[in-house]
Amino acid sequence: MSPRILPPLAALLLSLHSYGQPRLNAVVETKRFLEPGKGERVDVHITIVGNTVVWTTDERGFQQAKVDALTMIEKDGDIQDFRKTLIQSPDRADTLHGDFLNQESFLLQPGAYSLSMELHDANSTDTARTYVQVPLVIGDRKQKVSISDILFTLPSAPHEEPMPFPGTYFPPGSDRLGFYAEIYGTVDAFGPKGPFLALTKIEDYETGKVEGNFSFPQRMTADTVVPVGTEFDIAQLPTGNYLLTVEVHDRNDSLFAKRTQFFQRNNPVAYDPSSLATGELGANFTDAFTDPDTLAEFLNSMRPIADELERKMIDDRWKDRKPALMRQLMYTFWYNRSPHDPKAAWDRYNAAVTYVNRKFGCRNMRGYQSDQGYIYLRYGAPNTVADRSNETTAVPYMIWHYYRAGRYADRRFVFYQPERSTTCWTLLTSDMPGELNNSKWLDMLAPGFADGGVKRDEIMDNYKNPR
């Protein structure tokens, strides 16, 4: 697939890059589709974040970005297949550095693999690389009826091949949700040309309930491969976490197969706390909290997941300590994230705050105020941790690795203890857009090995190969 220019992934995301040093960032996703009689086709979608690469101008006055990409499929340490590609953006006559994507495909048999990727900005004089490594499991489709992975798609004209939508995050302005999937095994289950039903719906991630009228049945006819897809208008879908679900039913409504795909929707807030009169929201779960210090503590604990405007409002309410205004802000904060059950959303988050306070608190700092507590609350628990807190030949460090953090895959957070006498861990660097990015982090962990050495190689191995 040739690269295609895309609109910016999210306005908020792009603005956050100014807080750290620019570096190449990408969204990498894998989607699996069956090639009957051949194996499983794995499509690797690579979306380059346009404002993190260098754009050069040619003699015609057009701008273009170029990225060298090495994509490898490994099994038990052996390379099974690889692609070496120069990803080039389309020519642009303006200065809007949009995102652009590329696709690589691999044909694999069932088994456990790993996907490794190395990306380099071909227009940059910097030799730094961006690394991605994620597990890749190809299952054996033993059941009669099965469904491929669900691919989110960009709006397209009729009869035009659908293009992948990058990631699983739908920001304000992304008011259409399209998808594509394939159904297999229907001939054996329902007979040649046999009828069956494909049901697509959007469900609340927490409750499993179908959201509004987002349920779409399609009558299908059995075939070797049956494509299924539609497009939902999500302009009125509230902010929250959801599942797009595809189900296969027979004529008696018996469920034969099911596939889900998680996604996040960010819609403008339904309630603006700054514009509401006191008491306008009516009775709600925050009425149980009357002590101003308790309310101030609750609000402060919400800062790790708040956006910039919400943090300002939290700080204002923390200063004035007016219980009615604090309750109002607390309720609207959780209503805007989970309109169906804001209390349950708060309870889940508060349980996580209790955990990080116990796990990551140090000195006179509560856990949610620490760097590790902030990352845990914002992105969840890491998938792997390289704990080198007992280092003697380097500064104690810890590397948290996430298969997925927010809308990005394969992200790392490096913490260290600059003062060995304290239990506080400080964030040293991260490859997550918007978080601290420190190009000197390796020198700071192993200052005595500036020209290389075994210790630096060991640290880099722990960084690049989480386990």
LUMTI-215028 format. One record per residue (C-alpha): x, y, z; residue number from 1. Coordinates in steps of 0.02 Angstrom, whole numbers, padded with zeros to 5 digits. Last residue first. Example, Ala and Ser with C-alpha at 12.3 -4.5 7.8 and 13.67 -1.06 7.14 Angstrom:
<setors>
px:00684 | py:-00053 | pz:00357 | num:2 $
px:00615 | py:-00225 | pz:00390 | num:1 $
</setors>
This chain:
<setors>
px:00549 | py:-00465 | pz:01461 | num:467 $
px:00578 | py:-00296 | pz:01379 | num:466 $
px:00705 | py:-00296 | pz:01237 | num:465 $
px:00749 | py:-00116 | pz:01190 | num:464 $
px:00766 | py:-00045 | pz:01365 | num:463 $
px:00840 | py:-00198 | pz:01451 | num:462 $
px:00962 | py:-00216 | pz:01306 | num:461 $
px:01003 | py:-00032 | pz:01318 | num:460 $
px:01045 | py:-00051 | pz:01503 | num:459 $
px:01155 | py:-00203 | pz:01469 | num:458 $
px:01246 | py:-00115 | pz:01327 | num:457 $
px:01277 | py:00034 | pz:01441 | num:456 $
px:01349 | py:-00082 | pz:01574 | num:455 $
px:01459 | py:-00177 | pz:01451 | num:454 $
px:01544 | py:-00023 | pz:01385 | num:453 $
px:01518 | py:00134 | pz:01285 | num:452 $
px:01617 | py:00295 | pz:01275 | num:451 $
px:01523 | py:00384 | pz:01414 | num:450 $
px:01540 | py:00235 | pz:01532 | num:449 $
px:01567 | py:00323 | pz:01698 | num:448 $
px:01403 | py:00416 | pz:01688 | num:447 $
px:01299 | py:00256 | pz:01675 | num:446 $
px:01121 | py:00309 | pz:01719 | num:445 $
px:01146 | py:00494 | pz:01674 | num:444 $
px:01237 | py:00452 | pz:01512 | num:443 $
px:01092 | py:00339 | pz:01463 | num:442 $
px:00966 | py:00478 | pz:01496 | num:441 $
px:01055 | py:00609 | pz:01392 | num:440 $
px:00919 | py:00619 | pz:01256 | num:439 $
px:00787 | py:00659 | pz:01388 | num:438 $
px:00605 | py:00648 | pz:01336 | num:437 $
px:00481 | py:00696 | pz:01472 | num:436 $
px:00302 | py:00653 | pz:01425 | num:435 $
px:00194 | py:00731 | pz:01289 | num:434 $
px:00227 | py:00594 | pz:01162 | num:433 $
px:00279 | py:00432 | pz:01251 | num:432 $
px:00461 | py:00387 | pz:01216 | num:431 $
px:00503 | py:00416 | pz:01399 | num:430 $
px:00643 | py:00488 | pz:01504 | num:429 $
px:00707 | py:00510 | pz:01681 | num:428 $
px:00547 | py:00495 | pz:01783 | num:427 $
px:00600 | py:00506 | pz:01966 | num:426 $
px:00586 | py:00366 | pz:02093 | num:425 $
px:00572 | py:00411 | pz:02277 | num:424 $
px:00638 | py:00281 | pz:02400 | num:423 $
px:00775 | py:00398 | pz:02459 | num:422 $
px:00955 | py:00372 | pz:02513 | num:421 $
px:01011 | py:00322 | pz:02339 | num:420 $
px:00983 | py:00498 | pz:02276 | num:419 $
px:00970 | py:00505 | pz:02086 | num:418 $
px:00846 | py:00361 | pz:02096 | num:417 $
px:00791 | py:00320 | pz:01919 | num:416 $
px:00636 | py:00298 | pz:01813 | num:415 $
px:00629 | py:00252 | pz:01628 | num:414 $
px:00458 | py:00248 | pz:01543 | num:413 $
px:00434 | py:00145 | pz:01385 | num:412 $
px:00302 | py:00132 | pz:01249 | num:411 $
px:00263 | py:-00012 | pz:01129 | num:410 $
px:00096 | py:00041 | pz:01055 | num:409 $
px:00019 | py:00214 | pz:01064 | num:408 $
px:-00164 | py:00264 | pz:01088 | num:407 $
px:-00158 | py:00267 | pz:01277 | num:406 $
px:-00010 | py:00160 | pz:01325 | num:405 $
px:-00006 | py:-00006 | pz:01231 | num:404 $
px:00117 | py:-00150 | pz:01246 | num:403 $
px:00182 | py:-00049 | pz:01393 | num:402 $
px:00359 | py:-00058 | pz:01463 | num:401 $
px:00415 | py:00011 | pz:01630 | num:400 $
px:00603 | py:00028 | pz:01652 | num:399 $
px:00679 | py:00046 | pz:01826 | num:398 $
px:00844 | py:00123 | pz:01875 | num:397 $
px:00975 | py:00125 | pz:02011 | num:396 $
px:01125 | py:00232 | pz:01954 | num:395 $
px:01258 | py:00118 | pz:01885 | num:394 $
px:01392 | py:00001 | pz:01952 | num:393 $
px:01298 | py:-00044 | pz:02111 | num:392 $
px:01122 | py:-00075 | pz:02045 | num:391 $
px:00998 | py:-00136 | pz:02176 | num:390 $
px:00847 | py:-00045 | pz:02104 | num:389 $
px:00871 | py:-00129 | pz:01937 | num:388 $
px:00689 | py:-00174 | pz:01906 | num:387 $
px:00648 | py:-00208 | pz:01723 | num:386 $
px:00458 | py:-00203 | pz:01726 | num:385 $
px:00339 | py:-00282 | pz:01600 | num:384 $
px:00157 | py:-00251 | pz:01552 | num:383 $
px:00149 | py:-00086 | pz:01645 | num:382 $
px:-00006 | py:-00050 | pz:01752 | num:381 $
px:-00119 | py:00088 | pz:01690 | num:380 $
px:-00081 | py:00235 | pz:01576 | num:379 $
px:-00131 | py:00389 | pz:01675 | num:378 $
px:-00145 | py:00313 | pz:01848 | num:377 $
px:00016 | py:00214 | pz:01832 | num:376 $
px:00111 | py:00359 | pz:01753 | num:375 $
px:00059 | py:00479 | pz:01893 | num:374 $
px:00099 | py:00352 | pz:02028 | num:373 $
px:00272 | py:00323 | pz:01956 | num:372 $
px:00309 | py:00509 | pz:01948 | num:371 $
px:00246 | py:00538 | pz:02124 | num:370 $
px:00094 | py:00645 | pz:02164 | num:369 $
px:-00026 | py:00496 | pz:02153 | num:368 $
px:00081 | py:00406 | pz:02282 | num:367 $
px:00071 | py:00544 | pz:02411 | num:366 $
px:00230 | py:00643 | pz:02440 | num:365 $
px:00300 | py:00684 | pz:02611 | num:364 $
px:00443 | py:00561 | pz:02589 | num:363 $
px:00379 | py:00425 | pz:02473 | num:362 $
px:00212 | py:00358 | pz:02409 | num:361 $
px:00226 | py:00232 | pz:02266 | num:360 $
px:00139 | py:00072 | pz:02324 | num:359 $
px:00019 | py:00129 | pz:02459 | num:358 $
px:-00032 | py:00290 | pz:02374 | num:357 $
px:-00031 | py:00197 | pz:02208 | num:356 $
px:-00159 | py:00070 | pz:02274 | num:355 $
px:-00274 | py:00200 | pz:02353 | num:354 $
px:-00270 | py:00298 | pz:02190 | num:353 $
px:-00320 | py:00141 | pz:02094 | num:352 $
px:-00468 | py:00116 | pz:02212 | num:351 $
px:-00514 | py:00298 | pz:02184 | num:350 $
px:-00516 | py:00267 | pz:01996 | num:349 $
px:-00636 | py:00122 | pz:02010 | num:348 $
px:-00749 | py:00216 | pz:02131 | num:347 $
px:-00749 | py:00371 | pz:02019 | num:346 $
px:-00803 | py:00270 | pz:01867 | num:345 $
px:-00938 | py:00183 | pz:01970 | num:344 $
px:-01003 | py:00353 | pz:02028 | num:343 $
px:-01006 | py:00423 | pz:01851 | num:342 $
px:-01123 | py:00285 | pz:01792 | num:341 $
px:-01200 | py:00309 | pz:01620 | num:340 $
px:-01113 | py:00476 | pz:01587 | num:339 $
px:-00940 | py:00398 | pz:01607 | num:338 $
px:-00800 | py:00518 | pz:01566 | num:337 $
px:-00899 | py:00681 | pz:01561 | num:336 $
px:-00997 | py:00623 | pz:01713 | num:335 $
px:-00835 | py:00594 | pz:01806 | num:334 $
px:-00771 | py:00773 | pz:01788 | num:333 $
px:-00948 | py:00843 | pz:01803 | num:332 $
px:-00967 | py:00762 | pz:01974 | num:331 $
px:-00799 | py:00819 | pz:02042 | num:330 $
px:-00821 | py:00996 | pz:01979 | num:329 $
px:-00991 | py:01013 | pz:02062 | num:328 $
px:-00929 | py:00935 | pz:02223 | num:327 $
px:-00786 | py:01061 | pz:02229 | num:326 $
px:-00904 | py:01205 | pz:02194 | num:325 $
px:-01020 | py:01154 | pz:02335 | num:324 $
px:-00875 | py:01119 | pz:02454 | num:323 $
px:-00791 | py:01290 | pz:02435 | num:322 $
px:-00605 | py:01259 | pz:02468 | num:321 $
px:-00546 | py:01418 | pz:02377 | num:320 $
px:-00372 | py:01352 | pz:02339 | num:319 $
px:-00416 | py:01172 | pz:02293 | num:318 $
px:-00558 | py:01238 | pz:02185 | num:317 $
px:-00437 | py:01345 | pz:02084 | num:316 $
px:-00310 | py:01202 | pz:02067 | num:315 $
px:-00446 | py:01083 | pz:02008 | num:314 $
px:-00508 | py:01212 | pz:01882 | num:313 $
px:-00331 | py:01233 | pz:01813 | num:312 $
px:-00311 | py:01046 | pz:01804 | num:311 $
px:-00475 | py:01031 | pz:01709 | num:310 $
px:-00415 | py:01155 | pz:01579 | num:309 $
px:-00251 | py:01060 | pz:01552 | num:308 $
px:-00330 | py:00888 | pz:01542 | num:307 $
px:-00357 | py:00780 | pz:01695 | num:306 $
px:-00290 | py:00602 | pz:01712 | num:305 $
px:-00147 | py:00637 | pz:01834 | num:304 $
px:-00245 | py:00782 | pz:01916 | num:303 $
px:-00382 | py:00673 | pz:01989 | num:302 $
px:-00292 | py:00649 | pz:02156 | num:301 $
px:-00302 | py:00837 | pz:02184 | num:300 $
px:-00490 | py:00832 | pz:02169 | num:299 $
px:-00506 | py:00694 | pz:02299 | num:298 $
px:-00389 | py:00784 | pz:02418 | num:297 $
px:-00487 | py:00947 | pz:02400 | num:296 $
px:-00647 | py:00851 | pz:02435 | num:295 $
px:-00575 | py:00776 | pz:02592 | num:294 $
px:-00511 | py:00945 | pz:02650 | num:293 $
px:-00680 | py:01027 | pz:02615 | num:292 $
px:-00777 | py:00898 | pz:02719 | num:291 $
px:-00949 | py:00872 | pz:02643 | num:290 $
px:-00936 | py:00716 | pz:02537 | num:289 $
px:-01096 | py:00613 | pz:02526 | num:288 $
px:-01169 | py:00741 | pz:02405 | num:287 $
px:-01038 | py:00682 | pz:02279 | num:286 $
px:-01151 | py:00537 | pz:02228 | num:285 $
px:-01283 | py:00650 | pz:02149 | num:284 $
px:-01431 | py:00761 | pz:02193 | num:283 $
px:-01463 | py:00905 | pz:02073 | num:282 $
px:-01342 | py:00966 | pz:01940 | num:281 $
px:-01397 | py:01147 | pz:01957 | num:280 $
px:-01349 | py:01154 | pz:02140 | num:279 $
px:-01228 | py:01298 | pz:02117 | num:278 $
px:-01250 | py:01375 | pz:01945 | num:277 $
px:-01157 | py:01296 | pz:01802 | num:276 $
px:-01041 | py:01387 | pz:01682 | num:275 $
px:-00873 | py:01342 | pz:01759 | num:274 $
px:-00921 | py:01159 | pz:01776 | num:273 $
px:-00946 | py:01141 | pz:01587 | num:272 $
px:-01058 | py:00989 | pz:01565 | num:271 $
px:-01071 | py:00885 | pz:01406 | num:270 $
px:-00884 | py:00894 | pz:01376 | num:269 $
px:-00825 | py:00890 | pz:01196 | num:268 $
px:-00813 | py:00712 | pz:01131 | num:267 $
px:-00664 | py:00597 | pz:01155 | num:266 $
px:-00706 | py:00419 | pz:01105 | num:265 $
px:-00593 | py:00274 | pz:01147 | num:264 $
px:-00588 | py:00107 | pz:01057 | num:263 $
px:-00583 | py:-00079 | pz:01098 | num:262 $
px:-00614 | py:-00207 | pz:00962 | num:261 $
px:-00726 | py:-00359 | pz:00987 | num:260 $
px:-00752 | py:-00523 | pz:00894 | num:259 $
px:-00894 | py:-00649 | pz:00913 | num:258 $
px:-00938 | py:-00816 | pz:00835 | num:257 $
px:-01083 | py:-00940 | pz:00823 | num:256 $
px:-01220 | py:-00857 | pz:00929 | num:255 $
px:-01391 | py:-00939 | pz:00909 | num:254 $
px:-01520 | py:-00818 | pz:00838 | num:253 $
px:-01625 | py:-00959 | pz:00762 | num:252 $
px:-01575 | py:-00901 | pz:00586 | num:251 $
px:-01392 | py:-00918 | pz:00635 | num:250 $
px:-01293 | py:-00782 | pz:00723 | num:249 $
px:-01121 | py:-00705 | pz:00690 | num:248 $
px:-01065 | py:-00563 | pz:00805 | num:247 $
px:-00960 | py:-00407 | pz:00777 | num:246 $
px:-00928 | py:-00295 | pz:00928 | num:245 $
px:-00854 | py:-00119 | pz:00933 | num:244 $
px:-00808 | py:-00099 | pz:01115 | num:243 $
px:-00811 | py:00066 | pz:01207 | num:242 $
px:-00717 | py:00182 | pz:01324 | num:241 $
px:-00788 | py:00354 | pz:01355 | num:240 $
px:-00833 | py:00527 | pz:01290 | num:239 $
px:-01013 | py:00529 | pz:01233 | num:238 $
px:-01070 | py:00467 | pz:01062 | num:237 $
px:-01169 | py:00609 | pz:00982 | num:236 $
px:-01058 | py:00632 | pz:00829 | num:235 $
px:-01033 | py:00443 | pz:00820 | num:234 $
px:-01116 | py:00416 | pz:00650 | num:233 $
px:-01081 | py:00232 | pz:00619 | num:232 $
px:-01007 | py:00159 | pz:00460 | num:231 $
px:-01026 | py:-00019 | pz:00397 | num:230 $
px:-00924 | py:-00174 | pz:00367 | num:229 $
px:-00932 | py:-00359 | pz:00332 | num:228 $
px:-00834 | py:-00463 | pz:00207 | num:227 $
px:-00884 | py:-00647 | pz:00188 | num:226 $
px:-00741 | py:-00763 | pz:00142 | num:225 $
px:-00777 | py:-00942 | pz:00087 | num:224 $
px:-00961 | py:-00901 | pz:00066 | num:223 $
px:-01122 | py:-00905 | pz:00168 | num:222 $
px:-01252 | py:-00770 | pz:00130 | num:221 $
px:-01277 | py:-00621 | pz:00245 | num:220 $
px:-01420 | py:-00524 | pz:00325 | num:219 $
px:-01349 | py:-00372 | pz:00415 | num:218 $
px:-01397 | py:-00314 | pz:00590 | num:217 $
px:-01340 | py:-00141 | pz:00653 | num:216 $
px:-01340 | py:-00090 | pz:00836 | num:215 $
px:-01286 | py:00084 | pz:00891 | num:214 $
px:-01458 | py:00144 | pz:00945 | num:213 $
px:-01400 | py:00204 | pz:01116 | num:212 $
px:-01243 | py:00114 | pz:01176 | num:211 $
px:-01268 | py:-00073 | pz:01192 | num:210 $
px:-01231 | py:-00126 | pz:01370 | num:209 $
px:-01068 | py:-00215 | pz:01410 | num:208 $
px:-01055 | py:-00119 | pz:01573 | num:207 $
px:-00874 | py:-00059 | pz:01575 | num:206 $
px:-00832 | py:-00054 | pz:01390 | num:205 $
px:-01000 | py:00020 | pz:01339 | num:204 $
px:-01054 | py:-00073 | pz:01183 | num:203 $
px:-01058 | py:-00021 | pz:01001 | num:202 $
px:-01146 | py:-00147 | pz:00892 | num:201 $
px:-01127 | py:-00254 | pz:00736 | num:200 $
px:-01236 | py:-00406 | pz:00703 | num:199 $
px:-01198 | py:-00522 | pz:00558 | num:198 $
px:-01346 | py:-00638 | pz:00522 | num:197 $
px:-01349 | py:-00803 | pz:00427 | num:196 $
px:-01417 | py:-00873 | pz:00265 | num:195 $
px:-01342 | py:-01025 | pz:00176 | num:194 $
px:-01262 | py:-00992 | pz:00006 | num:193 $
px:-01170 | py:-01157 | pz:00023 | num:192 $
px:-01211 | py:-01233 | pz:00195 | num:191 $
px:-01234 | py:-01146 | pz:00362 | num:190 $
px:-01085 | py:-01202 | pz:00466 | num:189 $
px:-00971 | py:-01276 | pz:00332 | num:188 $
px:-01008 | py:-01130 | pz:00213 | num:187 $
px:-00991 | py:-01003 | pz:00355 | num:186 $
px:-00811 | py:-01047 | pz:00395 | num:185 $
px:-00740 | py:-00870 | pz:00385 | num:184 $
px:-00804 | py:-00694 | pz:00421 | num:183 $
px:-00706 | py:-00540 | pz:00369 | num:182 $
px:-00691 | py:-00369 | pz:00449 | num:181 $
px:-00700 | py:-00185 | pz:00399 | num:180 $
px:-00741 | py:-00033 | pz:00504 | num:179 $
px:-00806 | py:00145 | pz:00494 | num:178 $
px:-00830 | py:00266 | pz:00637 | num:177 $
px:-00885 | py:00439 | pz:00580 | num:176 $
px:-00883 | py:00595 | pz:00689 | num:175 $
px:-00695 | py:00618 | pz:00703 | num:174 $
px:-00707 | py:00804 | pz:00743 | num:173 $
px:-00666 | py:00782 | pz:00927 | num:172 $
px:-00544 | py:00636 | pz:00944 | num:171 $
px:-00575 | py:00452 | pz:00900 | num:170 $
px:-00435 | py:00347 | pz:00977 | num:169 $
px:-00412 | py:00168 | pz:00917 | num:168 $
px:-00258 | py:00190 | pz:00809 | num:167 $
px:-00240 | py:00253 | pz:00631 | num:166 $
px:-00397 | py:00233 | pz:00524 | num:165 $
px:-00353 | py:00109 | pz:00388 | num:164 $
px:-00403 | py:00147 | pz:00208 | num:163 $
px:-00557 | py:00065 | pz:00131 | num:162 $
px:-00542 | py:00022 | pz:-00055 | num:161 $
px:-00660 | py:00134 | pz:-00152 | num:160 $
px:-00824 | py:00058 | pz:-00215 | num:159 $
px:-00922 | py:00202 | pz:-00134 | num:158 $
px:-00812 | py:00348 | pz:-00076 | num:157 $
px:-00711 | py:00331 | pz:00083 | num:156 $
px:-00723 | py:00379 | pz:00266 | num:155 $
px:-00569 | py:00311 | pz:00358 | num:154 $
px:-00569 | py:00133 | pz:00420 | num:153 $
px:-00560 | py:00039 | pz:00585 | num:152 $
px:-00500 | py:-00139 | pz:00556 | num:151 $
px:-00580 | py:-00278 | pz:00657 | num:150 $
px:-00474 | py:-00436 | pz:00670 | num:149 $
px:-00543 | py:-00582 | pz:00572 | num:148 $
px:-00699 | py:-00678 | pz:00622 | num:147 $
px:-00722 | py:-00864 | pz:00649 | num:146 $
px:-00852 | py:-00997 | pz:00610 | num:145 $
px:-00817 | py:-01183 | pz:00624 | num:144 $
px:-00698 | py:-01168 | pz:00771 | num:143 $
px:-00519 | py:-01226 | pz:00748 | num:142 $
px:-00448 | py:-01061 | pz:00686 | num:141 $
px:-00270 | py:-01088 | pz:00748 | num:140 $
px:-00206 | py:-00931 | pz:00832 | num:139 $
px:-00067 | py:-00817 | pz:00771 | num:138 $
px:00014 | py:-00730 | pz:00920 | num:137 $
px:00117 | py:-00572 | pz:00893 | num:136 $
px:00214 | py:-00498 | pz:01038 | num:135 $
px:00267 | py:-00315 | pz:01020 | num:134 $
px:00432 | py:-00228 | pz:00983 | num:133 $
px:00447 | py:-00049 | pz:00920 | num:132 $
px:00608 | py:00048 | pz:00909 | num:131 $
px:00636 | py:00229 | pz:00858 | num:130 $
px:00812 | py:00261 | pz:00797 | num:129 $
px:00936 | py:00400 | pz:00831 | num:128 $
px:01061 | py:00442 | pz:00692 | num:127 $
px:01016 | py:00627 | pz:00691 | num:126 $
px:01054 | py:00707 | pz:00523 | num:125 $
px:00869 | py:00700 | pz:00483 | num:124 $
px:00789 | py:00675 | pz:00313 | num:123 $
px:00790 | py:00485 | pz:00325 | num:122 $
px:00701 | py:00488 | pz:00494 | num:121 $
px:00737 | py:00314 | pz:00562 | num:120 $
px:00618 | py:00175 | pz:00613 | num:119 $
px:00661 | py:00002 | pz:00680 | num:118 $
px:00522 | py:-00125 | pz:00698 | num:117 $
px:00507 | py:-00291 | pz:00786 | num:116 $
px:00354 | py:-00405 | pz:00783 | num:115 $
px:00366 | py:-00558 | pz:00894 | num:114 $
px:00298 | py:-00731 | pz:00854 | num:113 $
px:00195 | py:-00866 | pz:00938 | num:112 $
px:00116 | py:-00993 | pz:00820 | num:111 $
px:-00011 | py:-01023 | pz:00683 | num:110 $
px:00063 | py:-01003 | pz:00507 | num:109 $
px:00115 | py:-00836 | pz:00435 | num:108 $
px:00092 | py:-00731 | pz:00277 | num:107 $
px:00163 | py:-00556 | pz:00304 | num:106 $
px:00095 | py:-00388 | pz:00245 | num:105 $
px:00170 | py:-00213 | pz:00258 | num:104 $
px:00064 | py:-00055 | pz:00260 | num:103 $
px:00113 | py:00128 | pz:00256 | num:102 $
px:00039 | py:00283 | pz:00335 | num:101 $
px:00050 | py:00472 | pz:00334 | num:100 $
px:00021 | py:00604 | pz:00469 | num:99 $
px:-00001 | py:00785 | pz:00416 | num:98 $
px:00135 | py:00916 | pz:00409 | num:97 $
px:00031 | py:01066 | pz:00361 | num:96 $
px:00162 | py:01178 | pz:00279 | num:95 $
px:00081 | py:01184 | pz:00107 | num:94 $
px:00127 | py:01115 | pz:-00065 | num:93 $
px:00136 | py:00937 | pz:00000 | num:92 $
px:00211 | py:00787 | pz:-00089 | num:91 $
px:00145 | py:00620 | pz:-00027 | num:90 $
px:00242 | py:00548 | pz:00120 | num:89 $
px:00381 | py:00426 | pz:00086 | num:88 $
px:00410 | py:00264 | pz:00179 | num:87 $
px:00575 | py:00187 | pz:00126 | num:86 $
px:00552 | py:00002 | pz:00159 | num:85 $
px:00650 | py:-00147 | pz:00223 | num:84 $
px:00534 | py:-00295 | pz:00250 | num:83 $
px:00567 | py:-00450 | pz:00354 | num:82 $
px:00525 | py:-00634 | pz:00370 | num:81 $
px:00553 | py:-00779 | pz:00490 | num:80 $
px:00698 | py:-00705 | pz:00587 | num:79 $
px:00752 | py:-00827 | pz:00723 | num:78 $
px:00746 | py:-00786 | pz:00909 | num:77 $
px:00610 | py:-00914 | pz:00948 | num:76 $
px:00503 | py:-00837 | pz:00811 | num:75 $
px:00540 | py:-00669 | pz:00732 | num:74 $
px:00445 | py:-00557 | pz:00610 | num:73 $
px:00546 | py:-00405 | pz:00558 | num:72 $
px:00504 | py:-00230 | pz:00498 | num:71 $
px:00644 | py:-00110 | pz:00449 | num:70 $
px:00579 | py:00064 | pz:00409 | num:69 $
px:00674 | py:00211 | pz:00335 | num:68 $
px:00565 | py:00368 | pz:00348 | num:67 $
px:00546 | py:00506 | pz:00220 | num:66 $
px:00454 | py:00671 | pz:00232 | num:65 $
px:00405 | py:00781 | pz:00084 | num:64 $
px:00381 | py:00964 | pz:00045 | num:63 $
px:00350 | py:01030 | pz:-00130 | num:62 $
px:00437 | py:01186 | pz:-00196 | num:61 $
px:00480 | py:01112 | pz:-00365 | num:60 $
px:00666 | py:01102 | pz:-00322 | num:59 $
px:00626 | py:00995 | pz:-00169 | num:58 $
px:00580 | py:01052 | pz:00006 | num:57 $
px:00623 | py:00943 | pz:00157 | num:56 $
px:00511 | py:00886 | pz:00299 | num:55 $
px:00592 | py:00822 | pz:00458 | num:54 $
px:00491 | py:00703 | pz:00568 | num:53 $
px:00390 | py:00722 | pz:00729 | num:52 $
px:00255 | py:00836 | pz:00656 | num:51 $
px:00192 | py:00702 | pz:00538 | num:50 $
px:00159 | py:00560 | pz:00660 | num:49 $
px:00203 | py:00411 | pz:00551 | num:48 $
px:00063 | py:00283 | pz:00540 | num:47 $
px:00125 | py:00104 | pz:00516 | num:46 $
px:-00006 | py:-00030 | pz:00481 | num:45 $
px:00060 | py:-00208 | pz:00489 | num:44 $
px:-00057 | py:-00326 | pz:00395 | num:43 $
px:-00040 | py:-00507 | pz:00452 | num:42 $
px:-00106 | py:-00632 | pz:00326 | num:41 $
px:-00143 | py:-00800 | pz:00408 | num:40 $
px:-00113 | py:-00958 | pz:00309 | num:39 $
px:-00123 | py:-01024 | pz:00131 | num:38 $
px:-00278 | py:-01132 | pz:00106 | num:37 $
px:-00396 | py:-00988 | pz:00148 | num:36 $
px:-00299 | py:-00824 | pz:00171 | num:35 $
px:-00362 | py:-00777 | pz:00344 | num:34 $
px:-00347 | py:-00597 | pz:00404 | num:33 $
px:-00246 | py:-00529 | pz:00550 | num:32 $
px:-00224 | py:-00344 | pz:00592 | num:31 $
px:-00067 | py:-00270 | pz:00669 | num:30 $
px:-00049 | py:-00092 | pz:00731 | num:29 $
px:00093 | py:00033 | pz:00740 | num:28 $
px:00068 | py:00217 | pz:00783 | num:27 $
px:00228 | py:00314 | pz:00750 | num:26 $
px:00342 | py:00439 | pz:00832 | num:25 $
px:00503 | py:00516 | pz:00769 | num:24 $
px:00577 | py:00635 | pz:00894 | num:23 $
px:00549 | py:00814 | pz:00948 | num:22 $
px:00620 | py:00855 | pz:01120 | num:21 $
px:00486 | py:00872 | pz:01252 | num:20 $
px:00355 | py:00999 | pz:01303 | num:19 $
px:00320 | py:01056 | pz:01125 | num:18 $
px:00257 | py:00883 | pz:01083 | num:17 $
px:00100 | py:00914 | pz:01186 | num:16 $
px:00022 | py:01023 | pz:01053 | num:15 $
px:00018 | py:00880 | pz:00930 | num:14 $
px:-00072 | py:00765 | pz:01051 | num:13 $
px:-00204 | py:00894 | pz:01092 | num:12 $
px:-00243 | py:00923 | pz:00908 | num:11 $
px:-00264 | py:00737 | pz:00877 | num:10 $
px:-00207 | py:00619 | pz:00740 | num:9 $
px:-00170 | py:00760 | pz:00617 | num:8 $
px:-00260 | py:00731 | pz:00451 | num:7 $
px:-00190 | py:00590 | pz:00345 | num:6 $
px:-00074 | py:00581 | pz:00196 | num:5 $
px:-00069 | py:00414 | pz:00108 | num:4 $
px:00082 | py:00302 | pz:00088 | num:3 $
px:00072 | py:00168 | pz:-00046 | num:2 $
px:00000 | py:00000 | pz:00000 | num:1 $
</setors>
